[in-house]
Amino acid sequence: MPTGAIVNVFERYGRREKSMLRLDSSERAWLEKLAHSWGVKLIFREYLGADMFARVTITSDGEAWVEMLQSFDPEDYYRRWGNRDIAPAELFRFLLLHEIAHLKLGHDRESIPKDIRTKEDWQKLILEREARADQWAKRRLRDPWPK
């Protein structure tokens, strides 16, 4: 198992600017192999959208792919989603497993409950699904291969 993402620290004018997580080629290849073992394709992107670090797309015929940022500041992720119990070097692995969790937990097949009437109800439902995907990914982090 690769050791994790590389953290690059940029310095400007004598002060620390940002720590960016970037994948080295061995970690990237390992993640692609892991994704393939779960039946998904992994695509790295420069940009995904505001506050997005990874996303899964599942077609009606069951094809799935995960798009993931190829570099980001871990503090941006922690500020948005928490999960500070995941070390920065494990964030790419965690994000991939989190997106696979949405597929394995069947979030794409779950119907929207009839009591969802407001934006707040919808956001609560989404946060509950995200929390379930987080828990699944955390359980799989140490042994990420399908059984």
Residue frames as qw, qx, qy, qz and C-alpha x, y, z in Angstrom:
[[0.000, 0.891, 0.454, 0.000, 0.00, 0.00, 0.00],
 [0.385, 0.558, -0.055, 0.734, 1.50, 3.39, -0.91],
 [0.358, -0.220, -0.511, 0.750, 2.38, 5.74, 1.89],
 [0.055, 0.791, 0.505, -0.341, -0.10, 8.42, 0.85],
 [0.367, 0.873, 0.193, 0.257, -0.30, 11.75, -0.85],
 [0.559, 0.070, -0.128, 0.816, 2.58, 14.16, -0.99],
 [0.148, -0.914, -0.325, 0.194, 2.13, 17.39, 0.90],
 [0.509, 0.349, 0.066, 0.785, 3.79, 20.38, -0.73],
 [0.249, -0.805, -0.321, 0.432, 4.17, 23.55, 1.28],
 [0.427, 0.661, 0.171, 0.593, 4.50, 26.77, -0.63],
 [0.418, -0.610, -0.231, 0.632, 6.37, 29.63, 0.93],
 [0.307, 0.719, 0.239, 0.576, 6.06, 33.22, -0.16],
 [0.038, -0.771, 0.163, -0.614, 7.72, 36.20, 1.39],
 [0.141, 0.342, -0.760, 0.535, 9.04, 34.07, 4.24],
 [0.528, -0.071, 0.539, -0.652, 5.65, 32.79, 5.45],
 [0.228, 0.111, 0.961, 0.110, 3.81, 29.53, 4.93],
 [0.394, 0.085, -0.272, -0.874, 1.05, 29.89, 2.37],
 [0.858, 0.019, 0.023, -0.512, -0.81, 26.63, 1.66],
 [0.347, -0.270, 0.896, 0.054, -0.22, 22.94, 2.03],
 [0.704, 0.319, -0.251, -0.582, -1.43, 21.24, -1.11],
 [0.717, -0.100, 0.689, -0.030, -2.03, 17.52, -1.33],
 [0.548, 0.567, -0.443, -0.427, -0.81, 16.06, -4.60],
 [0.965, -0.035, 0.252, -0.064, -0.63, 12.46, -5.70],
 [0.130, -0.566, 0.725, 0.371, 2.59, 10.84, -6.75],
 [0.561, 0.272, -0.592, -0.511, 2.43, 8.39, -9.66],
 [0.254, 0.024, -0.959, 0.123, 2.49, 5.25, -7.48],
 [0.213, 0.279, 0.655, -0.669, -0.41, 6.46, -5.29],
 [0.505, 0.369, -0.149, -0.766, -2.36, 7.50, -8.36],
 [0.482, 0.197, -0.795, -0.310, -1.89, 4.06, -9.96],
 [0.087, -0.085, -0.916, 0.381, -2.83, 2.35, -6.67],
 [0.356, 0.330, 0.402, -0.776, -6.04, 4.41, -6.40],
 [0.550, 0.329, -0.414, -0.647, -6.96, 3.64, -10.00],
 [0.375, 0.089, -0.922, -0.049, -6.46, -0.09, -9.33],
 [0.086, 0.197, 0.772, -0.598, -8.56, 0.16, -6.14],
 [0.479, 0.342, 0.073, -0.805, -11.36, 1.94, -8.02],
 [0.529, 0.259, -0.668, -0.455, -11.28, -0.69, -10.77],
 [0.185, 0.003, -0.960, 0.210, -11.50, -3.49, -8.18],
 [0.240, 0.363, 0.618, -0.655, -14.78, -1.92, -6.96],
 [0.377, 0.516, 0.726, 0.254, -16.06, -1.65, -10.55],
 [0.119, 0.951, 0.197, -0.209, -15.64, 2.10, -10.99],
 [0.625, 0.470, 0.040, 0.622, -13.41, 4.22, -13.17],
 [0.401, -0.728, -0.166, 0.531, -11.36, 6.97, -11.50],
 [0.433, 0.681, 0.198, 0.556, -10.86, 10.30, -13.25],
 [0.438, -0.470, -0.220, 0.734, -8.68, 13.08, -11.84],
 [0.205, 0.835, 0.352, 0.370, -9.71, 16.69, -12.45],
 [0.317, 0.229, -0.210, 0.896, -8.26, 20.13, -11.85],
 [0.275, -0.040, 0.254, -0.927, -11.67, 21.50, -10.80],
 [0.083, -0.320, -0.941, -0.073, -15.02, 19.98, -9.81],
 [0.270, -0.708, -0.402, -0.514, -17.08, 22.87, -8.50],
 [0.202, -0.636, 0.340, -0.663, -17.43, 24.87, -5.32],
 [0.552, -0.427, 0.563, -0.443, -16.68, 22.82, -2.19],
 [0.976, 0.139, 0.001, -0.169, -16.39, 19.58, -4.18],
 [0.270, -0.642, 0.708, 0.118, -13.43, 17.28, -3.72],
 [0.048, -0.069, 0.957, 0.278, -14.86, 14.14, -5.34],
 [0.658, 0.194, 0.187, -0.703, -18.13, 12.94, -6.81],
 [0.345, 0.025, 0.923, 0.168, -19.56, 9.71, -8.13],
 [0.541, 0.292, -0.217, -0.758, -21.68, 9.43, -11.25],
 [0.382, 0.056, 0.922, -0.036, -23.82, 6.35, -11.79],
 [0.335, 0.105, -0.501, -0.791, -25.63, 5.86, -15.07],
 [0.777, -0.020, 0.145, -0.612, -29.00, 4.16, -15.42],
 [0.894, 0.223, -0.374, -0.102, -27.27, 1.06, -16.80],
 [0.863, -0.490, -0.017, 0.122, -25.02, 0.78, -13.74],
 [0.672, 0.373, -0.145, 0.624, -21.78, 2.21, -15.10],
 [0.422, -0.889, -0.125, 0.123, -20.01, 4.29, -12.44],
 [0.617, 0.376, -0.186, 0.666, -17.07, 6.62, -12.27],
 [0.453, -0.776, -0.223, 0.379, -15.53, 8.78, -9.58],
 [0.395, 0.724, -0.049, 0.563, -14.12, 12.18, -10.39],
 [0.647, -0.638, -0.187, 0.373, -11.62, 13.52, -7.88],
 [0.081, 0.972, -0.220, 0.004, -9.53, 16.64, -7.56],
 [0.856, 0.258, -0.274, 0.354, -5.90, 15.87, -8.30],
 [0.424, 0.072, -0.426, 0.796, -4.69, 18.38, -5.71],
 [0.330, -0.783, -0.287, -0.443, -6.25, 20.39, -2.90],
 [0.003, -0.479, 0.546, -0.687, -5.52, 22.02, 0.42],
 [0.399, -0.261, -0.869, 0.131, -6.49, 19.58, 3.19],
 [0.016, -0.262, -0.491, 0.831, -7.63, 22.48, 5.38],
 [0.415, 0.062, -0.285, -0.862, -10.23, 23.37, 2.74],
 [0.564, -0.154, -0.774, -0.242, -11.59, 19.83, 3.02],
 [0.339, -0.242, -0.751, 0.512, -11.54, 19.79, 6.84],
 [0.142, 0.143, 0.207, -0.957, -13.29, 23.18, 7.03],
 [0.532, 0.021, -0.389, -0.751, -16.08, 21.96, 4.75],
 [0.792, -0.096, -0.522, -0.300, -16.55, 18.35, 5.86],
 [0.659, -0.606, 0.363, -0.258, -14.74, 17.83, 9.17],
 [0.987, 0.110, -0.088, 0.073, -13.35, 14.29, 9.41],
 [0.039, 0.851, -0.492, 0.177, -10.14, 15.51, 11.03],
 [0.768, -0.351, 0.532, -0.060, -9.61, 11.92, 12.17],
 [0.858, 0.415, 0.202, 0.224, -8.48, 11.19, 8.60],
 [0.492, -0.525, 0.260, 0.644, -4.81, 12.09, 8.15],
 [0.338, 0.745, -0.194, -0.541, -4.01, 14.35, 5.19],
 [0.008, 0.414, -0.843, -0.343, -1.95, 11.57, 3.57],
 [0.219, 0.208, 0.953, -0.018, -5.07, 9.34, 3.58],
 [0.364, 0.483, 0.249, -0.756, -7.56, 11.88, 2.22],
 [0.420, 0.338, -0.573, -0.617, -7.42, 10.76, -1.43],
 [0.208, -0.023, -0.978, -0.013, -7.98, 7.14, -0.36],
 [0.137, 0.366, 0.702, -0.594, -10.81, 8.20, 1.96],
 [0.392, 0.440, -0.050, -0.807, -12.49, 10.33, -0.73],
 [0.391, 0.191, -0.779, -0.451, -12.43, 7.45, -3.20],
 [0.158, -0.182, -0.950, 0.198, -13.88, 5.04, -0.64],
 [0.222, 0.383, 0.441, -0.781, -16.49, 7.63, 0.39],
 [0.475, 0.355, -0.303, -0.746, -17.72, 7.91, -3.21],
 [0.364, 0.063, -0.910, -0.189, -17.69, 4.13, -3.64],
 [0.056, 0.208, 0.811, -0.544, -19.76, 3.96, -0.44],
 [0.455, 0.324, 0.089, -0.825, -22.56, 5.98, -2.07],
 [0.563, 0.241, -0.642, -0.462, -22.69, 3.29, -4.76],
 [0.342, 0.021, -0.927, 0.153, -22.45, 0.32, -2.37],
 [0.118, 0.241, 0.669, -0.693, -25.00, 1.79, 0.06],
 [0.163, 0.511, 0.792, 0.292, -27.44, 2.29, -2.82],
 [0.011, -0.540, -0.252, 0.803, -27.87, 6.03, -2.37],
 [0.145, 0.179, -0.510, -0.829, -28.56, 6.32, -6.09],
 [0.311, -0.263, -0.844, -0.349, -31.50, 3.91, -5.76],
 [0.106, -0.407, -0.691, 0.587, -33.01, 5.36, -2.58],
 [0.011, 0.716, 0.510, 0.478, -36.23, 7.21, -3.17],
 [0.028, 0.299, -0.265, 0.916, -36.75, 10.61, -1.65],
 [0.075, -0.384, -0.833, 0.391, -39.00, 10.28, 1.40],
 [0.023, -0.692, -0.575, -0.435, -42.42, 11.87, 1.07],
 [0.382, -0.833, -0.311, 0.250, -41.86, 14.04, 4.16],
 [0.465, -0.177, 0.173, 0.850, -39.09, 16.04, 2.41],
 [0.190, 0.847, 0.492, 0.064, -40.80, 19.37, 1.83],
 [0.054, -0.989, 0.080, 0.115, -38.25, 22.10, 2.48],
 [0.496, 0.704, -0.446, 0.244, -34.68, 22.93, 1.58],
 [0.303, -0.592, 0.633, -0.396, -33.73, 22.18, 5.20],
 [0.898, -0.041, 0.368, -0.239, -35.34, 18.72, 5.00],
 [0.833, 0.531, -0.131, 0.082, -33.39, 18.01, 1.81],
 [0.209, 0.737, -0.544, 0.343, -30.10, 19.20, 3.32],
 [0.599, -0.434, 0.570, -0.358, -30.68, 17.03, 6.40],
 [0.957, 0.187, 0.195, -0.107, -31.26, 13.98, 4.18],
 [0.646, 0.664, -0.306, 0.220, -28.09, 14.68, 2.19],
 [0.097, -0.691, 0.599, -0.392, -26.02, 15.13, 5.37],
 [0.811, -0.233, 0.459, -0.278, -27.37, 11.82, 6.72],
 [0.922, 0.383, 0.025, 0.054, -26.33, 10.04, 3.51],
 [0.371, 0.754, -0.434, 0.325, -22.92, 11.72, 3.62],
 [0.436, -0.583, 0.579, -0.367, -22.46, 10.59, 7.24],
 [0.937, 0.000, 0.324, -0.132, -23.32, 6.98, 6.30],
 [0.775, 0.581, -0.150, 0.198, -20.84, 7.11, 3.41],
 [0.016, 0.775, -0.518, 0.363, -18.18, 8.56, 5.75],
 [0.690, -0.405, 0.531, -0.278, -18.67, 5.72, 8.23],
 [0.954, 0.259, 0.152, 0.005, -18.49, 3.07, 5.50],
 [0.563, 0.718, -0.286, 0.293, -15.30, 4.63, 4.09],
 [0.231, -0.718, 0.550, -0.359, -13.68, 4.89, 7.54],
 [0.863, -0.206, 0.431, -0.167, -14.38, 1.21, 8.22],
 [0.898, 0.393, 0.133, 0.146, -12.82, 0.27, 4.85],
 [0.146, 0.937, -0.315, 0.027, -9.83, 2.61, 5.05],
 [0.393, -0.598, 0.699, 0.011, -7.44, 0.05, 6.59],
 [0.443, 0.028, 0.874, 0.198, -8.63, -2.81, 4.36],
 [0.355, 0.483, -0.026, -0.800, -9.97, -1.09, 1.23],
 [0.194, 0.184, -0.822, -0.503, -10.14, -4.02, -1.19],
 [0.762, -0.088, -0.120, -0.630, -13.46, -5.74, -1.94],
 [0.459, -0.279, 0.817, -0.212, -13.96, -9.09, -0.26]]
